[in-house]
């Protein structure tokens, strides 16, 4: 462990739209934010080839390019952006302690958590290949469904989110084939009935994915098998959507912050405040409903404003101390 302890007013954990937006607002408020980018600088959006639903980009923009622009904007106002990730925290006292890469100890007046959530995938080699190529594998129908307008797609999942995404795709695509591993949905009855009653959704029960097929660049189909008979067949498709859930990247906070049963951080209604004073959450680490770049950015703004107000109240009578400490 490093013997030198760094003190900061505002530490932002994670990048992406939430973290970078929080950094922009925090730096403009003279909070001297320090941002650690985490294991995936720029967040999940760096794996998205085309972003066409974020306001201000009429021609669209690639995910990596958008994150580079947000990072540059945050740096323009003085955000200290660093490589590395937070491996341990201690929120038990007035000073919030975090450790970077198990080495550097930092004491923070405020912490903004923007660690996001990671989509769950099947783990097939072919799935990961076309996911990395940006050639037809996606975990977000709202984000990417537009690119498959009037085409045939396959979606995997059996819960409410899968049904919602399948129904959304049905409005854009010529045909949606839904793969359900068991002989029934896990979704609520109303959601299951909705997809069952949608004409261009075909539901295959007791069916799993064997391989995502493609030409080396883009998806051309999906090979599936019936887990009762082991019979295989190919389904022509240009898109393969995975809707089996997300895992919030919040494990290191579980000893101090209130989490729901899935692991999402619980924020106080109408704010980004957590159960620990001075610790705030933004983006997909708390949002299991919308999970969009624009909503993440909005909560990043909120978190910075909440942190600014917290600091103003905390140090209202301690200007001398804050001046010497920072």
Buried (B, 14 or more C-beta within 10 A) or exposed (E): EEEEEBEBBBBBBBBBBBBBBBBBBBBBBEBBBBBBBBEBBBBBBBBBEBBEBBEEEEEEBBBBEBBBEBBEBBBEBBBBBEEEBBEEBBBEEEBBBBBBEEEBBBBBBBBBBBBBBBBBBBEBEBBBBBBEBBBBBBBBBBBBBEBBEEBBBBBBBBBBBBBBBBBBBBEBBEBBBBBBBEEEBBBEEEBBEBBEEBEEBBBBBBBBBBBBBBEEEBBBBBBBBBBEEEEEEEBEBBBBBBBBBBEBBBEBBEEBBBBEEEBBBEBEEEBBBBBBEBBBBBBBBBBBEEBBBEBBBBBBBBBBBBBBEBBEEBBEEEEEEBEEEE
